[in-house]
Amino acid sequence: SPSAAHSLTDTPSAEMADKPDISAVSNFDKTKLKKTETAEKNTLPTKETIAQEKEAN
């Protein structure tokens, strides 16, 4: 089928582009990881947080 042949043409070029991208990203990630850890504190609210918000309202 023509559509299958088309996707086969797309896939290799996508993979080729992916590999340098990933290595570039992992080089950056090591610098950004510490900032990401700090941001992780902004996760879902705990029961304490919800209780405080109910009292404030």
Helices and strands as residue ranges (DSSP letters): H 2-39, H 47-56
